[in-house]
Amino acid sequence: MFGGLKCGVFTPKFDPFEWLPTLGAMATAGIGPVYVLFAAFFGGAGSEPVRNLTQEYGASYVMIAGLLNWLCCFDIFDRTTGRWMWRLPKDELAEIKGALEDSSEK
């Protein structure tokens, strides 16, 4: 049904399964619901392959934008669950804990 990079949009390839186009499609899916429209209208088996370099640059740009969106989503998840403090160096963590203890005493 889908076939990798078609017409400038990364789409998953399941028959036979290929992991690289599917990984690109997952990264591009980070742009949100717009990806479904892009994949439906510009991707799929009926579309033409990439014919010029501009389409490939555009597909890479959209894929990297999707990856940055995924990174922001994971960062927001870490901050809302309180897991962001685990990534701090020990000296900064001690400084933040000291500041939190000082503010709770007041």
CYANA upper distance limits for C-alpha pairs under 8 A (distance plus 0.5 A):
  1 MET  CA     13 LYS  CA      8.07
  1 MET  CA     14 PHE  CA      8.26
  1 MET  CA     15 ASP  CA      7.96
  1 MET  CA     44 GLY  CA      6.77
  1 MET  CA     45 ALA  CA      6.06
  2 PHE  CA     11 THR  CA      6.49
  2 PHE  CA     12 PRO  CA      6.43
  2 PHE  CA     13 LYS  CA      5.77
  2 PHE  CA     14 PHE  CA      7.72
  2 PHE  CA     43 GLY  CA      7.74
  2 PHE  CA     44 GLY  CA      4.92
  2 PHE  CA     45 ALA  CA      5.85
  3 GLY  CA     11 THR  CA      6.78
  3 GLY  CA     12 PRO  CA      7.07
  3 GLY  CA     13 LYS  CA      5.53
  3 GLY  CA     21 PRO  CA      8.41
  3 GLY  CA     43 GLY  CA      8.39
  3 GLY  CA     44 GLY  CA      6.48
  3 GLY  CA     45 ALA  CA      6.50
  4 GLY  CA     10 PHE  CA      6.12
  4 GLY  CA     11 THR  CA      5.50
  4 GLY  CA     12 PRO  CA      6.29
  4 GLY  CA     13 LYS  CA      6.06
  4 GLY  CA     21 PRO  CA      5.24
  4 GLY  CA     22 THR  CA      7.65
  4 GLY  CA     25 ALA  CA      8.47
  5 LEU  CA      9 VAL  CA      6.08
  5 LEU  CA     10 PHE  CA      5.01
  5 LEU  CA     11 THR  CA      6.66
  5 LEU  CA     21 PRO  CA      7.34
  5 LEU  CA     43 GLY  CA      8.07
  5 LEU  CA     49 PRO  CA      7.61
  5 LEU  CA     50 VAL  CA      7.78
  6 LYS  CA     10 PHE  CA      7.09
  6 LYS  CA     11 THR  CA      7.80
  6 LYS  CA     42 PHE  CA      7.67
  6 LYS  CA     43 GLY  CA      5.67
  6 LYS  CA     44 GLY  CA      7.14
  6 LYS  CA     45 ALA  CA      8.45
  6 LYS  CA     47 SER  CA      6.63
  6 LYS  CA     48 GLU  CA      6.62
  6 LYS  CA     49 PRO  CA      5.35
  6 LYS  CA     50 VAL  CA      6.59
  7 CYS  CA     42 PHE  CA      6.31
  7 CYS  CA     43 GLY  CA      6.62
  7 CYS  CA     47 SER  CA      6.68
  7 CYS  CA     48 GLU  CA      6.11
  7 CYS  CA     49 PRO  CA      5.81
  7 CYS  CA     50 VAL  CA      5.59
  7 CYS  CA     55 GLN  CA      7.62
  8 GLY  CA     42 PHE  CA      7.92
  8 GLY  CA     43 GLY  CA      8.14
  8 GLY  CA     49 PRO  CA      8.40
  8 GLY  CA     50 VAL  CA      6.58
  8 GLY  CA     55 GLN  CA      5.47
  8 GLY  CA     56 GLU  CA      6.37
  8 GLY  CA     58 GLY  CA      7.27
  8 GLY  CA     59 ALA  CA      5.54
  9 VAL  CA     25 ALA  CA      8.49
  9 VAL  CA     38 PHE  CA      7.34
  9 VAL  CA     39 ALA  CA      6.85
  9 VAL  CA     42 PHE  CA      7.09
  9 VAL  CA     43 GLY  CA      6.22
  9 VAL  CA     59 ALA  CA      6.19
 10 PHE  CA     21 PRO  CA      6.91
 10 PHE  CA     22 THR  CA      8.23
 10 PHE  CA     24 GLY  CA      6.28
 10 PHE  CA     25 ALA  CA      5.29
 10 PHE  CA     28 THR  CA      7.26
 10 PHE  CA     39 ALA  CA      8.09
 10 PHE  CA     43 GLY  CA      7.80
 10 PHE  CA     59 ALA  CA      7.53
 10 PHE  CA     63 MET  CA      8.43
 11 THR  CA     21 PRO  CA      6.99
 11 THR  CA     22 THR  CA      7.01
 11 THR  CA     24 GLY  CA      7.89
 11 THR  CA     25 ALA  CA      5.35
 11 THR  CA     39 ALA  CA      6.95
 11 THR  CA     43 GLY  CA      6.86
 11 THR  CA     44 GLY  CA      7.42
 12 PRO  CA     18 GLU  CA      8.47
 12 PRO  CA     21 PRO  CA      6.10
 12 PRO  CA     22 THR  CA      4.51
 12 PRO  CA     23 LEU  CA      8.01
 12 PRO  CA     24 GLY  CA      8.15
 12 PRO  CA     25 ALA  CA      5.91
 12 PRO  CA     26 MET  CA      8.26
 13 LYS  CA     17 PHE  CA      6.11
 13 LYS  CA     18 GLU  CA      6.21
 13 LYS  CA     19 TRP  CA      8.18
 13 LYS  CA     21 PRO  CA      6.74
 13 LYS  CA     22 THR  CA      6.28
 14 PHE  CA     18 GLU  CA      7.02
 14 PHE  CA     22 THR  CA      8.38
 18 GLU  CA     22 THR  CA      7.01
 19 TRP  CA     23 LEU  CA      6.43
 20 LEU  CA     24 GLY  CA      6.75
 21 PRO  CA     25 ALA  CA      6.62
 22 THR  CA     26 MET  CA      6.72
 23 LEU  CA     27 ALA  CA      6.73
 24 GLY  CA     28 THR  CA      6.59
 24 GLY  CA     63 MET  CA      7.31
 25 ALA  CA     29 ALA  CA      6.48
 25 ALA  CA     63 MET  CA      8.37
 26 MET  CA     30 GLY  CA      7.45
 27 ALA  CA     63 MET  CA      6.13
 27 ALA  CA     64 ILE  CA      7.86
 27 ALA  CA     66 GLY  CA      5.95
 27 ALA  CA     67 LEU  CA      5.77
 27 ALA  CA     70 TRP  CA      8.27
 28 THR  CA     35 TYR  CA      7.42
 28 THR  CA     62 VAL  CA      6.81
 28 THR  CA     63 MET  CA      4.83
 28 THR  CA     64 ILE  CA      7.91
 28 THR  CA     65 ALA  CA      8.08
 28 THR  CA     66 GLY  CA      5.39
 28 THR  CA     67 LEU  CA      7.53
 29 ALA  CA     33 PRO  CA      8.23
 29 ALA  CA     35 TYR  CA      6.02
 29 ALA  CA     36 VAL  CA      8.31
 29 ALA  CA     63 MET  CA      8.49
 29 ALA  CA     66 GLY  CA      6.80
 30 GLY  CA     35 TYR  CA      8.39
 30 GLY  CA     63 MET  CA      8.38
 30 GLY  CA     65 ALA  CA      8.04
 30 GLY  CA     66 GLY  CA      4.39
 30 GLY  CA     67 LEU  CA      6.61
 30 GLY  CA     68 LEU  CA      8.40
 30 GLY  CA     69 ASN  CA      6.22
 30 GLY  CA     70 TRP  CA      6.12
 31 ILE  CA     35 TYR  CA      6.72
 31 ILE  CA     62 VAL  CA      7.96
 31 ILE  CA     63 MET  CA      8.49
 31 ILE  CA     65 ALA  CA      7.20
 31 ILE  CA     66 GLY  CA      5.03
 31 ILE  CA     69 ASN  CA      7.16
 32 GLY  CA     36 VAL  CA      8.46
 32 GLY  CA     66 GLY  CA      8.37
 33 PRO  CA     37 LEU  CA      7.71
 34 VAL  CA     38 PHE  CA      6.78
 35 TYR  CA     39 ALA  CA      6.44
 36 VAL  CA     40 ALA  CA      6.49
 37 LEU  CA     41 PHE  CA      6.54
 38 PHE  CA     42 PHE  CA      5.96
 38 PHE  CA     43 GLY  CA      7.29
 39 ALA  CA     43 GLY  CA      4.93
 39 ALA  CA     44 GLY  CA      7.24
 40 ALA  CA     44 GLY  CA      7.42
 42 PHE  CA     47 SER  CA      6.93
 43 GLY  CA     47 SER  CA      6.40
 50 VAL  CA     55 GLN  CA      6.83
 50 VAL  CA     56 GLU  CA      7.36
 51 ARG  CA     55 GLN  CA      7.95
 52 ASN  CA     56 GLU  CA      7.57
 53 LEU  CA     57 TYR  CA      6.72
 54 THR  CA     58 GLY  CA      6.62
 55 GLN  CA     59 ALA  CA      6.64
 56 GLU  CA     60 SER  CA      6.67
 57 TYR  CA     61 TYR  CA      6.59
 58 GLY  CA     62 VAL  CA      6.69
 59 ALA  CA     63 MET  CA      6.56
 60 SER  CA     64 ILE  CA      6.62
 61 TYR  CA     65 ALA  CA      6.68
 62 VAL  CA     66 GLY  CA      6.70
 63 MET  CA     67 LEU  CA      6.79
 64 ILE  CA     68 LEU  CA      6.71
 65 ALA  CA     69 ASN  CA      6.76
 66 GLY  CA     70 TRP  CA      6.76
 67 LEU  CA     71 LEU  CA      6.71
 68 LEU  CA     72 CYS  CA      6.74
 69 ASN  CA     73 CYS  CA      6.71
 70 TRP  CA     74 PHE  CA      6.73
 71 LEU  CA     75 ASP  CA      6.65
 72 CYS  CA     76 ILE  CA      6.61
 73 CYS  CA     77 PHE  CA      6.69
 74 PHE  CA     78 ASP  CA      6.69
 75 ASP  CA     79 ARG  CA      6.70
 75 ASP  CA     84 TRP  CA      8.35
 76 ILE  CA     80 THR  CA      6.62
 77 PHE  CA     81 THR  CA      6.67
 78 ASP  CA     82 GLY  CA      6.49
 78 ASP  CA     83 ARG  CA      5.41
 78 ASP  CA     84 TRP  CA      5.83
 79 ARG  CA     83 ARG  CA      6.65
 79 ARG  CA     84 TRP  CA      5.83
 83 ARG  CA     87 ARG  CA      8.23
 84 TRP  CA     88 LEU  CA      7.95
 85 MET  CA     93 LEU  CA      7.47
 88 LEU  CA     92 GLU  CA      6.81
 88 LEU  CA     93 LEU  CA      6.39
 89 PRO  CA     93 LEU  CA      6.66
 90 LYS  CA     94 ALA  CA      6.62
 91 ASP  CA     95 GLU  CA      6.77
 92 GLU  CA     96 ILE  CA      6.69
 93 LEU  CA     97 LYS  CA      6.64
 94 ALA  CA     98 GLY  CA      6.58
 95 GLU  CA     99 ALA  CA      6.74
 96 ILE  CA    100 LEU  CA      6.63
 97 LYS  CA    101 GLU  CA      6.65
 98 GLY  CA    102 ASP  CA      6.66
 99 ALA  CA    103 SER  CA      6.71
100 LEU  CA    104 SER  CA      6.71
101 GLU  CA    105 GLU  CA      6.82
102 ASP  CA    106 LYS  CA      7.29
